[in-house]
Amino acid sequence: MKVLIVDDNTLIRKMLRAVLEPEGLECSEAGDVATALAAIVRDEPEVCFLDLHLPDGDGLGLLRQIRATLDRVRVPRVYLTTGSDTEGVAERALDLGARGVLYKPFTPDQVLLKVRET
């Protein structure tokens, strides 16, 4: 299974890779919206972890772009990651088609549960 990790924090990306790759998952990374969108179109990941705050936009805007760019069959399962419990973020993410939200700091078990969801 292919997983795309989108976060501007290198340590978060490395931590997620350290959790996912030993499970046999193929991980790629992006640190901004532009790189992430290109990776999604190119690599067609099945799961994406999208940070809410990115240097050139945000995870919610990226989720809108993903849904507008890809046909419904190719849209990955998306989980928004955020350290902010801003009111309405989870609801907006779900309304846009995200499968859920992971609040930082999250545990390896929480990440693996999301990846294993069907």
C-alpha distances in whole Angstrom, upper triangle without the diagonal:
4,7,10,13,16,19,23,23,22,22,20,17,18,18,15,13,15,14,10,10,12,10,8,5,6,9,11,14,17,21,22,22,23,20,17,18,18,15,14,16,15,11,10,7,6,8,11,14,17,20,23,25,25,27,27,27,25,21,23,25,21,20,23,22,19,20,23,21,18,19,18,16,14,14,11,12,14,15,19,20,23,26,28,29,31,33,31,27,25,27,27,23,23,25,23,20,18,17,19,20,20,23,24,24,21,20,17,18,18,14,13,14,13,9,10,12,12
4,7,10,13,16,20,20,19,20,18,15,16,16,13,12,14,14,10,10,13,12,10,6,5,6,8,11,14,17,18,18,19,16,14,15,15,11,10,13,12,8,8,5,6,7,9,11,14,17,21,23,21,24,24,23,22,19,21,22,18,17,20,19,16,18,21,19,16,18,17,15,12,13,10,11,12,14,17,18,21,24,27,28,29,31,29,26,24,26,25,21,22,24,22,19,17,16,18,19,19,22,22,23,20,20,17,18,18,14,14,16,14,10,12,14,14
4,6,10,13,16,17,16,17,14,11,13,13,10,9,13,12,8,9,13,12,11,7,6,5,6,9,11,14,16,16,17,14,12,13,14,10,10,13,13,9,9,5,6,5,6,8,11,14,17,19,18,21,21,21,19,16,18,19,16,15,18,18,15,17,20,18,16,18,18,16,13,12,9,10,10,11,13,14,18,21,23,24,26,28,26,22,21,23,22,19,19,22,19,17,15,14,15,16,15,18,18,19,17,17,15,16,15,12,12,14,11,9,12,13,14
4,6,10,13,14,14,15,13,10,12,13,10,10,13,13,11,12,15,15,14,10,9,6,5,6,7,11,12,12,13,11,8,10,11,8,8,11,11,9,9,6,8,6,5,6,8,11,14,16,15,17,17,17,15,13,16,16,13,13,16,15,13,15,18,16,15,18,18,17,14,12,9,10,9,11,12,12,16,19,21,23,24,26,24,21,20,22,21,17,19,21,18,17,14,15,15,15,15,18,17,19,17,18,16,18,17,13,14,16,13,11,15,16,17
4,6,10,10,10,11,9,6,9,10,7,8,12,12,10,12,15,15,15,12,11,7,6,5,6,8,10,11,13,11,8,12,13,10,10,14,14,12,13,10,11,9,6,5,7,8,12,13,12,15,16,16,14,11,15,16,13,13,17,16,14,17,20,19,18,21,20,20,17,15,12,12,10,10,10,10,13,15,18,20,22,24,23,19,19,21,20,17,19,21,19,17,14,15,15,14,13,15,14,15,14,15,14,16,15,11,13,16,13,12,16,17,18
4,7,9,10,12,9,7,11,12,10,11,15,15,14,16,19,19,19,16,14,11,9,6,5,6,7,8,11,9,6,10,12,10,10,14,15,14,14,12,14,11,7,6,5,6,9,10,9,11,12,12,10,8,12,13,10,11,15,14,13,16,18,17,17,21,21,21,18,15,13,13,11,10,9,9,11,14,16,19,19,22,21,17,17,20,18,15,18,20,17,17,14,16,15,14,13,15,14,16,15,17,17,19,17,14,16,18,15,15,19,19,21
4,5,7,9,7,6,10,11,10,12,15,15,15,17,20,20,21,18,17,13,11,8,7,5,7,9,12,11,9,13,15,13,14,17,18,17,18,16,17,14,11,8,6,5,8,8,7,9,11,11,10,9,13,14,12,14,17,16,16,19,21,20,21,24,24,25,21,19,17,16,13,12,10,8,10,12,14,17,18,21,21,17,17,20,19,16,19,21,19,19,16,17,16,14,13,13,12,13,14,16,16,19,17,14,17,19,17,17,21,21,23
4,6,9,8,8,11,13,13,14,17,18,18,20,23,23,24,21,19,16,13,10,8,4,6,10,12,11,11,14,16,15,16,19,20,19,20,19,21,18,14,12,10,8,10,8,6,7,10,11,10,11,15,15,14,16,19,18,18,21,23,22,23,27,27,28,24,22,20,20,17,16,13,11,11,13,15,18,19,22,22,19,20,23,21,19,22,24,21,22,19,21,20,17,16,16,14,15,16,19,19,22,20,18,21,23,21,21,24,25,27
4,5,5,7,9,10,11,13,15,16,17,18,21,22,23,20,19,16,14,11,10,7,10,13,16,14,14,17,19,17,19,22,22,21,22,20,22,19,16,13,12,9,12,10,9,10,13,14,13,14,17,18,17,19,22,21,21,24,26,25,26,29,29,30,27,24,22,21,18,16,14,12,11,12,15,18,19,23,23,20,21,24,23,20,23,26,24,24,21,22,20,17,15,15,12,13,14,16,17,20,19,17,20,22,20,20,24,25,28
4,5,5,6,9,10,11,12,14,15,16,19,20,21,19,17,14,12,9,9,8,11,15,16,14,14,18,19,17,19,22,22,20,22,20,22,19,16,14,13,12,15,14,12,13,16,17,16,16,20,21,19,21,24,23,22,26,28,26,27,30,30,30,27,25,22,22,19,18,17,14,15,15,18,21,23,26,27,23,24,27,26,23,26,28,26,26,23,24,22,20,17,17,14,15,16,17,17,20,19,17,19,22,21,20,24,25,28
4,5,5,6,9,10,10,12,14,15,17,19,20,18,18,15,14,12,12,11,15,18,20,18,17,21,22,20,21,25,24,22,24,21,22,19,17,14,15,13,16,15,14,16,19,20,18,18,21,23,21,22,26,26,25,28,30,29,29,32,32,32,28,26,23,23,20,18,17,14,14,14,17,21,23,26,27,23,23,27,26,24,26,29,27,27,23,24,22,19,16,16,12,12,13,14,14,18,17,15,18,21,20,20,23,25,27
4,5,5,6,9,10,11,12,14,16,17,19,17,16,13,13,10,11,10,13,16,19,17,15,19,20,18,19,23,23,21,22,19,20,16,14,11,11,10,13,13,13,15,18,18,16,15,18,20,18,19,23,23,22,25,27,26,26,29,29,29,26,23,20,19,17,14,13,10,11,11,15,18,20,23,23,20,20,23,23,20,22,25,24,23,20,20,18,15,12,12,10,10,10,12,12,15,14,12,15,17,16,16,20,21,24
4,5,5,6,9,10,11,12,15,16,16,14,13,10,9,7,8,9,12,14,17,14,13,16,17,15,16,20,19,17,18,16,17,14,12,10,11,10,14,14,13,15,17,18,16,15,18,20,17,18,22,21,20,23,25,24,24,27,27,26,23,21,18,18,16,14,14,11,13,14,18,20,22,25,25,21,21,24,24,20,23,25,23,22,19,20,18,16,14,15,13,13,13,14,13,16,15,12,15,17,16,15,19,20,23
4,5,5,6,9,10,10,13,15,15,14,13,10,10,9,11,12,15,18,20,17,16,20,20,17,19,22,21,19,20,18,19,16,15,13,14,14,17,17,17,18,21,21,20,19,22,24,21,22,26,25,23,26,29,27,27,30,29,29,26,24,21,20,19,17,17,15,16,17,20,23,25,28,28,25,24,28,27,24,26,29,27,26,22,22,21,19,16,17,14,14,14,14,12,16,16,13,15,18,17,16,20,22,24
4,5,5,6,9,10,12,13,15,14,14,12,13,12,14,14,17,20,22,19,18,21,22,19,20,24,23,21,22,19,19,16,15,12,14,14,17,18,18,20,22,22,21,19,22,24,22,22,26,26,24,27,30,29,28,31,30,29,26,24,21,20,18,16,16,13,15,15,19,21,24,27,27,23,23,26,26,23,25,28,26,25,22,21,19,17,14,15,12,11,10,10,9,12,13,11,12,16,15,15,18,20,23
4,5,5,6,8,11,11,13,11,12,9,10,10,12,13,16,18,20,18,16,19,20,17,17,21,21,18,19,15,16,13,11,9,12,12,16,17,17,19,21,21,19,17,20,22,19,19,23,23,21,24,27,26,25,27,26,25,23,21,17,16,15,13,13,11,14,15,18,20,23,25,25,22,21,24,24,20,22,25,23,22,18,18,16,15,12,14,12,12,10,10,8,11,11,8,10,13,12,11,14,17,19
4,5,5,6,8,10,11,9,9,6,8,9,12,14,17,19,20,17,16,19,19,16,17,20,19,16,17,14,15,13,12,11,14,15,18,19,19,21,23,23,21,19,22,24,21,21,25,24,22,25,27,26,25,27,27,26,23,21,18,17,16,15,16,15,17,19,22,24,26,29,28,25,24,27,27,23,24,28,26,24,21,20,19,18,16,17,16,15,14,13,10,13,14,11,11,15,14,12,15,18,20
4,6,6,7,9,11,10,11,10,12,12,16,17,20,22,24,21,19,23,23,20,21,24,23,20,21,18,18,16,16,14,17,17,21,22,21,24,26,26,24,22,25,27,24,24,28,28,26,28,31,30,28,31,30,29,26,25,21,20,19,18,19,17,19,20,23,25,28,31,30,27,26,29,29,26,27,30,29,27,23,22,21,20,17,18,16,15,14,12,9,12,14,11,11,15,15,14,16,19,22
4,6,6,7,10,9,11,10,13,14,17,18,21,23,25,22,20,23,24,20,21,24,23,20,21,17,17,14,14,13,16,17,20,22,22,25,27,26,24,21,24,26,24,23,27,27,25,27,30,29,28,29,28,27,25,23,19,18,17,16,17,15,18,19,22,24,27,29,29,25,24,27,27,24,25,28,27,25,21,20,19,18,15,16,15,14,12,9,6,9,10,8,8,11,12,11,13,16,19
4,6,5,7,6,8,7,11,12,16,18,20,22,23,20,18,21,21,18,18,21,20,17,17,14,13,11,12,12,15,17,20,22,22,24,26,26,23,20,23,25,22,22,25,25,22,25,28,26,25,26,25,24,21,20,16,15,15,14,16,15,18,20,23,25,27,29,29,25,23,26,27,23,23,27,25,23,20,18,18,17,15,17,17,16,14,12,9,10,11,8,7,11,11,9,11,14,16
4,5,5,5,6,7,10,12,16,18,21,23,24,21,19,22,22,18,18,21,20,16,17,14,15,13,14,14,18,19,23,24,24,26,27,27,25,23,26,27,24,24,27,27,24,26,29,28,26,27,27,25,22,22,18,18,18,18,20,19,22,23,26,28,31,33,32,29,27,30,30,26,27,30,28,26,23,21,21,21,19,21,20,19,17,15,12,14,15,12,11,14,15,12,13,17,19
4,5,7,10,11,14,16,20,22,25,26,28,25,23,25,25,22,22,25,24,20,21,17,17,16,17,17,21,22,26,27,27,29,31,31,29,26,29,31,28,27,31,30,27,30,33,31,29,31,29,28,25,25,21,20,21,20,22,21,24,25,28,30,33,35,34,31,29,32,32,28,29,32,31,28,25,23,23,23,20,22,21,20,18,15,12,13,15,13,11,15,16,13,14,18,20
4,6,9,11,14,17,20,23,25,26,28,25,22,25,25,21,21,24,23,19,19,16,15,14,16,16,20,22,25,27,27,30,31,31,28,25,28,30,27,26,29,29,26,28,31,29,27,28,27,25,23,22,19,18,19,18,21,20,23,25,28,29,32,34,33,29,27,30,30,27,27,30,29,26,23,21,21,21,19,22,21,21,18,15,11,12,14,11,9,12,13,10,10,14,16
4,7,9,13,16,20,22,25,26,27,24,21,24,23,20,19,22,20,17,17,14,14,14,16,17,20,23,26,28,27,30,31,31,29,26,28,30,26,26,29,28,25,27,30,28,26,27,26,23,21,21,18,18,19,19,22,22,25,27,30,31,34,36,34,31,29,31,31,28,28,31,29,26,23,22,22,23,21,24,24,23,20,18,15,15,17,14,12,15,15,12,12,16,17
4,6,10,13,16,19,22,22,23,20,18,20,20,16,16,18,17,13,14,11,10,10,12,13,17,19,23,25,24,27,27,27,25,22,24,26,23,22,25,25,21,23,26,24,22,24,23,21,18,18,15,14,16,16,19,19,22,24,27,29,31,33,31,28,26,28,28,24,25,27,25,23,20,19,20,20,19,22,21,21,19,17,14,15,16,12,11,13,13,9,11,14,15
4,7,10,14,17,19,20,21,17,15,17,17,13,13,16,14,10,12,9,10,10,12,13,16,19,22,24,23,25,25,25,24,21,24,25,21,21,24,23,20,22,25,23,21,22,22,20,17,17,14,15,16,17,19,19,22,25,28,29,31,33,32,28,27,29,28,25,25,28,25,23,21,20,21,21,20,23,22,23,20,20,16,18,18,15,14,16,15,12,14,17,17
4,7,10,14,16,17,18,14,13,15,15,11,12,15,13,10,12,9,11,10,10,11,13,16,19,20,19,21,22,22,21,18,21,22,19,19,22,21,18,21,23,21,20,22,22,21,17,17,14,14,14,15,17,16,19,22,25,27,28,31,29,26,24,27,26,22,24,26,24,22,19,19,19,19,18,20,20,20,18,18,15,17,17,13,13,16,15,12,15,17,18
4,7,11,13,14,14,11,9,12,12,8,10,13,11,9,11,9,12,11,10,11,12,14,18,19,17,18,19,19,18,16,20,20,16,17,20,19,16,20,22,19,19,21,22,21,17,16,14,15,14,15,16,16,19,21,24,26,28,30,29,25,24,27,26,22,24,26,23,21,19,20,20,20,19,21,20,21,19,20,17,20,19,15,16,19,17,14,18,19,21
4,7,9,11,12,9,8,11,11,8,10,13,13,11,13,11,14,12,10,10,10,12,15,15,13,15,16,16,16,14,18,18,15,16,19,18,16,19,21,19,19,22,23,22,19,17,15,16,14,15,15,14,16,19,21,24,25,28,27,23,23,26,24,21,23,25,22,21,19,19,20,18,17,19,18,19,18,19,17,20,19,16,17,20,17,16,19,21,22
4,6,8,9,6,5,9,9,8,10,13,13,12,14,12,15,13,10,10,9,10,13,13,10,11,12,13,13,12,15,15,12,14,17,15,14,18,19,18,18,21,22,22,19,17,15,16,14,15,14,14,16,18,20,23,24,26,25,21,22,24,22,19,22,24,21,20,18,20,20,18,18,19,18,19,19,21,20,22,21,18,20,22,19,18,22,23,24
4,7,9,7,7,11,12,11,13,16,16,16,17,16,18,16,13,11,10,9,12,10,7,8,9,11,11,11,15,15,12,15,18,16,16,19,21,19,20,24,25,25,22,20,18,19,16,16,14,13,14,16,18,21,22,25,24,20,21,24,22,19,22,24,21,21,19,21,20,18,18,18,17,18,19,21,20,23,22,19,21,23,21,20,24,25,26
4,6,6,6,9,10,11,12,15,15,16,17,16,19,17,13,12,10,9,11,9,6,6,6,8,9,9,13,12,10,13,15,13,14,17,18,17,19,22,23,24,21,19,18,18,16,16,14,14,15,17,18,21,21,24,23,19,21,23,20,18,21,22,19,20,18,21,20,19,18,19,18,20,21,23,23,26,23,21,23,25,22,22,25,26,27
4,6,5,6,9,10,10,12,14,15,15,15,18,16,12,12,9,10,11,10,7,8,6,6,7,8,10,9,6,10,11,10,10,14,14,13,15,19,20,21,18,16,16,17,14,15,13,14,15,18,19,21,21,23,21,18,19,21,18,16,19,20,16,17,16,19,19,18,19,20,20,22,22,24,24,26,24,21,24,25,22,21,25,25,26
4,5,5,6,9,10,11,12,14,15,16,19,18,15,15,13,13,14,13,10,10,8,9,11,11,14,11,9,12,13,10,11,15,15,13,15,19,21,22,19,17,17,19,17,18,17,18,19,22,22,25,24,26,25,22,23,24,21,19,22,22,19,20,19,22,22,21,22,23,23,25,25,28,27,29,27,24,26,28,24,24,27,27,28
4,6,5,6,9,10,10,12,13,14,17,16,13,14,12,13,15,14,11,11,10,12,13,13,15,14,11,14,15,13,12,16,17,14,16,19,21,22,18,17,16,18,16,17,17,17,19,22,23,26,26,28,27,23,24,26,23,20,23,24,20,21,19,22,22,21,22,23,22,24,24,26,25,27,26,22,24,26,23,22,25,26,26
4,5,5,6,9,10,10,11,11,14,12,9,10,9,11,13,13,10,12,11,11,11,10,13,12,8,10,13,11,10,13,14,13,13,17,18,19,15,13,12,14,12,14,13,14,17,20,21,23,23,25,24,20,21,23,20,17,20,21,17,17,16,18,19,18,18,20,20,22,21,23,22,24,23,19,21,23,19,18,22,22,23
4,5,5,6,9,10,10,11,14,13,11,13,11,13,15,15,13,14,12,12,12,11,13,11,7,9,11,8,7,11,11,9,10,14,16,17,13,12,12,14,13,15,15,17,19,22,23,25,25,26,24,21,21,23,20,17,19,20,16,16,16,18,19,19,20,22,23,25,24,26,25,27,25,22,23,24,21,20,23,23,23
4,5,5,6,8,10,11,15,15,13,15,14,16,18,18,15,16,14,15,15,14,16,15,11,13,14,11,10,14,14,11,12,15,17,18,14,14,14,17,16,18,18,20,22,25,26,28,28,30,28,25,25,26,23,21,23,23,20,19,19,21,23,23,23,25,25,27,27,28,27,29,27,24,25,26,23,22,25,25,25
4,6,5,6,7,8,12,12,11,13,13,15,18,18,15,17,16,16,16,14,17,16,12,13,15,13,11,14,15,12,12,16,17,17,13,13,12,15,14,16,17,18,21,24,25,28,28,30,28,24,24,26,24,21,22,23,20,19,18,20,21,21,21,24,24,25,24,25,24,26,24,21,22,23,20,18,22,22,22
4,6,5,5,6,9,10,9,12,12,15,17,18,16,18,16,16,15,13,15,14,11,11,13,11,8,11,12,10,9,12,13,13,10,9,8,12,11,14,15,17,20,23,25,26,27,28,26,23,22,23,21,18,19,20,17,16,15,17,19,19,20,23,23,25,24,25,23,25,23,20,20,22,18,17,20,20,19
4,6,6,9,12,13,12,15,15,18,20,21,19,20,18,18,18,16,17,16,12,13,14,11,9,11,12,8,8,11,13,13,9,10,11,14,14,17,18,21,23,27,28,30,30,31,28,25,25,26,23,20,22,22,18,17,17,19,22,22,24,26,27,29,27,29,27,28,27,23,24,25,22,20,22,22,22
4,6,9,12,14,14,16,17,20,22,23,20,21,20,20,20,19,20,19,15,16,18,15,12,15,16,12,11,14,16,15,11,13,13,16,17,19,21,22,25,28,30,32,32,34,31,28,28,29,26,23,25,25,22,21,20,22,24,25,25,28,28,30,28,29,27,29,27,24,24,26,23,20,23,24,23
4,6,9,11,11,14,16,19,21,23,20,22,21,21,21,18,20,20,16,16,18,16,13,16,17,14,12,15,16,14,11,12,11,14,15,17,19,21,24,27,29,31,31,33,31,27,26,28,26,23,24,25,22,20,19,20,22,23,23,26,26,27,26,26,24,25,24,21,21,23,20,17,20,20,20
4,7,9,10,13,15,18,21,22,21,23,22,21,20,17,19,18,15,14,16,14,11,13,15,12,10,11,12,11,7,8,8,11,12,15,18,20,23,26,28,29,30,31,29,25,24,25,24,20,21,22,19,17,16,17,20,21,22,25,26,27,25,26,24,24,23,20,20,21,18,15,18,18,17
4,6,7,10,12,16,19,21,19,22,21,20,19,16,18,18,15,14,16,15,12,14,16,14,12,14,13,12,9,9,6,9,10,13,15,17,20,24,25,27,28,29,27,23,22,24,22,19,19,21,18,16,14,15,17,18,18,22,22,24,21,22,20,21,19,16,16,17,14,12,14,15,14
4,7,10,13,17,19,22,21,24,23,22,20,17,18,19,16,14,17,16,13,14,17,15,12,13,12,10,8,8,5,6,9,11,14,17,20,24,25,26,27,28,26,23,21,22,21,18,17,19,17,14,13,12,15,17,17,21,22,23,21,21,19,19,18,14,14,15,12,9,11,11,11
4,7,10,13,16,19,18,21,21,20,17,14,15,17,14,12,16,16,12,14,17,16,14,15,14,13,11,9,5,5,6,8,11,13,17,20,22,22,24,25,23,20,18,19,19,15,15,18,15,13,10,10,12,13,13,17,18,19,17,17,16,16,14,11,11,12,9,7,10,10,11
4,6,10,12,15,15,18,18,16,14,10,12,14,11,10,13,13,11,13,16,15,14,16,15,15,12,10,6,6,5,6,8,10,14,17,19,20,21,23,21,17,16,18,17,13,14,17,14,12,10,10,11,11,12,15,16,17,16,17,16,17,14,11,13,14,10,9,13,13,14
4,7,10,12,12,16,17,15,12,9,12,14,11,10,14,15,13,15,18,18,17,19,18,18,16,13,10,9,6,5,6,6,10,13,15,17,18,20,19,15,14,17,16,12,14,16,14,13,10,10,10,9,9,11,12,14,12,14,13,15,12,9,12,13,10,10,13,13,15
4,6,9,9,13,13,11,8,5,8,10,8,8,12,12,11,14,16,16,16,19,18,19,17,14,11,11,7,6,5,6,8,12,13,15,16,18,17,13,13,15,14,10,13,15,13,12,10,11,11,9,10,12,12,14,14,16,16,18,15,12,15,16,13,13,17,17,18
4,6,7,10,12,10,7,5,9,11,10,10,14,14,14,16,19,19,20,22,22,23,20,17,15,14,10,9,6,5,6,9,10,13,14,16,16,12,12,15,14,11,14,17,15,15,12,14,12,10,9,10,10,12,13,16,16,18,16,14,17,18,15,16,19,19,21
4,7,10,11,9,5,4,7,9,9,10,13,14,14,16,18,19,20,23,22,24,22,18,17,16,12,10,6,6,5,8,8,11,11,13,13,9,10,13,11,10,13,15,13,14,12,14,12,10,10,10,11,14,14,18,19,21,18,16,20,20,17,18,22,21,23
4,7,9,7,5,6,9,10,10,12,15,15,16,19,20,21,22,25,25,27,24,21,20,19,15,13,10,9,8,9,9,12,12,15,15,12,14,16,14,13,17,18,16,18,16,18,16,13,13,13,12,15,16,20,21,23,20,19,22,23,20,21,25,24,26
4,6,5,5,7,10,10,10,12,14,14,15,18,19,19,21,24,25,26,23,20,19,19,16,15,12,11,11,12,13,16,16,19,18,15,17,19,17,15,19,20,18,19,17,19,18,16,16,16,15,17,18,21,22,25,22,20,23,24,21,22,26,26,27
4,6,8,10,13,12,12,15,17,16,18,21,21,21,23,26,27,29,26,23,22,23,19,18,16,15,14,15,16,19,18,21,21,18,20,23,20,19,22,23,21,22,20,23,22,20,19,19,18,20,22,25,25,28,26,23,27,28,25,25,29,29,31
4,7,10,12,10,10,14,14,13,15,18,18,18,20,24,25,27,24,22,21,22,19,19,16,16,16,18,18,21,19,22,21,18,21,22,19,18,22,22,19,21,20,23,22,20,21,21,20,23,24,27,27,30,27,25,28,29,26,26,30,30,31
4,7,9,7,7,11,11,11,13,16,16,17,19,22,23,25,22,20,19,20,16,16,14,14,14,16,16,18,17,19,18,15,17,19,16,15,18,18,16,18,17,20,19,18,19,19,19,21,22,26,26,28,25,23,26,27,24,25,28,27,28
4,6,5,6,9,10,11,12,15,16,16,18,21,21,23,21,18,17,17,14,13,10,11,10,13,13,15,14,16,15,11,14,15,12,11,15,16,13,15,14,17,16,14,15,15,16,19,19,23,23,25,22,20,23,24,21,22,25,24,25
4,5,5,6,9,10,10,12,14,15,16,19,19,20,18,15,14,13,10,9,7,8,9,13,13,14,14,16,14,10,12,13,11,9,12,13,11,12,10,13,12,11,12,13,14,17,17,20,21,22,19,17,20,20,17,18,21,20,22
4,5,5,6,9,10,11,12,14,16,18,17,20,18,14,14,14,10,10,8,10,11,14,13,14,13,14,12,9,10,11,8,6,10,10,8,10,9,12,12,11,14,15,17,19,19,22,23,24,21,19,22,22,18,19,23,21,22
4,5,5,6,9,10,11,12,14,17,17,20,18,15,15,16,13,13,11,14,14,17,16,18,16,17,15,12,14,14,11,10,13,12,9,12,12,15,16,15,17,18,20,22,22,26,26,27,24,22,25,25,21,22,25,24,24
4,5,5,6,9,10,10,12,15,16,18,15,12,12,13,10,12,10,13,14,17,17,19,18,19,17,14,15,16,13,11,14,14,10,12,11,14,15,15,16,18,19,22,21,24,24,26,23,20,23,23,19,20,23,22,22
4,5,5,6,9,10,11,13,13,15,13,10,10,10,8,10,9,12,14,18,17,18,18,18,16,13,13,13,11,8,10,11,7,8,8,11,12,13,15,17,19,22,21,23,23,24,21,19,21,21,17,18,20,19,19
4,5,5,6,9,10,12,13,16,14,11,12,13,11,13,12,16,17,21,20,20,19,19,16,14,15,14,11,10,11,10,7,9,10,14,15,16,18,20,22,25,24,27,27,28,25,23,25,24,20,21,24,22,22
4,5,5,6,8,11,13,15,13,11,12,14,12,15,14,17,19,22,22,23,22,22,20,17,18,18,14,13,15,14,10,12,13,16,18,18,20,22,24,26,26,28,28,29,26,24,26,26,22,22,25,23,23
4,5,5,6,9,10,12,10,7,9,11,10,13,13,16,19,22,22,23,23,23,21,18,18,18,15,13,14,14,10,10,11,14,16,17,19,22,23,25,24,26,26,27,24,21,23,23,19,19,21,20,20
4,6,6,7,7,10,9,7,9,11,11,14,14,18,20,24,24,24,23,23,20,18,17,17,14,12,13,12,8,8,10,13,16,17,20,23,25,27,26,28,27,28,25,23,24,23,20,20,22,20,19
4,6,8,9,12,11,10,13,15,14,17,17,21,23,26,26,26,25,25,22,20,20,19,16,15,16,14,11,12,14,17,19,21,23,26,27,30,29,31,31,31,28,26,28,27,23,23,25,24,23
4,7,9,12,10,9,12,15,14,18,18,21,24,27,27,28,27,28,25,22,22,22,19,17,18,17,14,14,15,18,21,22,24,27,28,31,29,31,31,31,29,26,27,27,24,23,25,24,23
4,6,8,6,6,9,12,13,17,18,21,24,28,28,29,28,29,25,23,22,22,20,17,18,17,14,13,14,17,20,21,24,26,28,30,29,30,29,30,27,24,25,25,22,20,23,21,20
4,6,6,7,10,13,15,18,20,23,26,30,30,31,30,30,27,25,24,23,21,19,18,18,15,13,15,17,20,23,25,28,30,32,30,32,31,31,28,26,26,26,22,21,23,21,19
4,6,5,9,11,13,17,19,22,25,29,29,29,29,28,25,23,21,21,19,17,16,15,13,11,13,14,18,21,23,26,29,31,29,30,29,29,26,24,24,23,20,19,20,18,16
4,6,8,11,14,17,20,23,26,30,31,31,31,31,27,25,23,23,22,19,18,18,16,13,15,15,19,22,24,27,29,31,29,30,28,28,26,23,23,22,19,18,19,17,14
4,6,9,12,16,18,21,24,28,29,29,29,30,27,24,23,23,21,18,18,18,16,13,14,15,18,20,22,26,27,29,27,28,26,26,24,22,22,21,18,17,18,17,15
4,7,8,12,14,18,21,25,25,26,26,26,23,20,19,19,18,15,14,15,12,10,10,12,15,17,19,22,24,26,24,25,24,24,22,19,20,20,16,15,17,15,14
4,6,10,12,15,19,22,23,24,24,25,22,19,18,19,17,14,14,15,13,10,9,10,13,15,16,20,21,23,21,22,20,21,18,16,16,16,13,11,13,12,11
4,7,10,13,17,20,21,21,22,23,20,17,15,16,16,12,11,14,12,8,7,6,9,12,13,17,19,21,18,19,18,18,15,13,13,13,9,9,11,9,9
4,7,10,13,17,18,18,19,20,17,14,12,14,13,9,10,12,10,8,5,6,7,9,11,14,16,18,16,18,17,17,14,12,14,13,9,10,13,11,12
4,6,10,13,14,15,16,17,15,12,10,12,12,8,9,12,11,9,6,6,5,5,7,10,12,14,12,14,14,15,11,10,12,11,8,9,12,11,13
4,7,10,11,12,13,14,13,9,8,11,10,7,9,12,11,10,7,8,6,5,6,8,10,13,12,15,15,16,13,11,14,14,11,13,16,15,17
4,7,9,10,12,15,14,10,10,13,13,10,13,16,14,14,11,11,9,6,5,6,7,9,9,12,13,15,12,10,14,14,12,13,17,16,19
4,5,8,9,12,13,9,10,13,13,11,14,17,16,16,13,14,11,8,7,5,6,9,10,13,15,17,14,13,17,17,15,17,20,20,22
4,7,9,12,14,11,12,16,16,14,17,20,19,20,17,17,14,10,9,6,5,7,9,13,16,17,15,15,18,19,17,19,22,22,25
4,5,9,11,9,10,13,14,13,16,18,18,19,16,18,14,11,10,7,8,10,12,16,19,20,17,17,21,21,19,22,24,24,26
4,6,8,7,8,11,12,12,14,17,17,19,16,17,13,10,10,8,9,12,13,17,20,20,17,18,21,21,19,22,24,23,26
4,6,6,8,10,11,12,14,16,16,18,16,18,15,12,13,11,13,15,17,20,23,24,20,21,24,23,21,24,27,25,27
4,6,8,9,10,12,13,14,16,18,16,18,15,13,15,13,15,18,19,22,25,25,22,22,26,24,22,25,27,25,27
4,6,5,6,9,10,10,12,14,13,15,13,11,14,13,16,19,19,23,25,25,21,22,25,23,21,24,26,23,25
4,5,5,6,9,10,11,13,11,13,10,9,11,11,14,16,17,20,22,22,19,19,22,21,18,21,23,21,23
4,6,5,6,9,10,11,9,10,7,6,9,10,13,16,15,18,20,20,16,17,19,18,15,18,20,18,20
4,5,5,6,9,10,9,11,9,9,13,14,17,20,19,22,24,23,19,20,22,20,17,20,22,19,20
4,5,5,6,9,9,11,10,10,14,15,18,21,20,23,25,25,21,21,23,22,19,21,23,21,21
4,5,5,6,5,8,7,8,11,13,16,18,18,20,22,22,18,17,20,18,15,17,20,17,18
4,5,5,5,6,6,8,12,14,18,20,19,21,22,21,18,17,19,18,14,17,18,16,16
4,5,7,10,10,12,16,18,21,23,22,25,26,25,22,21,23,21,18,20,22,19,19
4,6,9,11,12,16,18,20,23,22,25,25,25,22,20,22,21,18,19,21,18,18
4,6,9,11,15,17,20,23,21,23,23,23,20,18,20,18,15,16,18,15,15
4,5,8,11,14,17,19,17,19,20,19,16,15,16,15,12,13,15,13,13
4,7,10,13,16,18,16,18,18,17,13,13,14,12,9,11,12,9,10
4,7,10,13,15,13,15,16,15,11,11,13,11,8,11,13,11,13
4,6,10,12,10,13,14,14,10,10,13,12,9,12,15,13,16
4,6,8,7,9,11,11,8,8,11,11,9,12,14,14,17
4,6,6,10,12,13,10,10,14,14,12,15,18,17,20
3,5,8,11,13,11,11,15,15,14,16,19,19,23
4,7,10,12,10,11,14,15,15,17,19,20,24
4,7,8,6,7,11,11,11,14,16,17,20
4,5,5,7,9,10,11,13,15,16,20
4,5,5,6,9,10,11,12,15,18
4,5,5,6,9,10,10,12,16
4,6,5,7,9,10,11,15
4,5,5,6,9,10,14
4,5,5,6,9,12
4,6,5,6,10
4,5,5,9
4,6,8
4,6
4
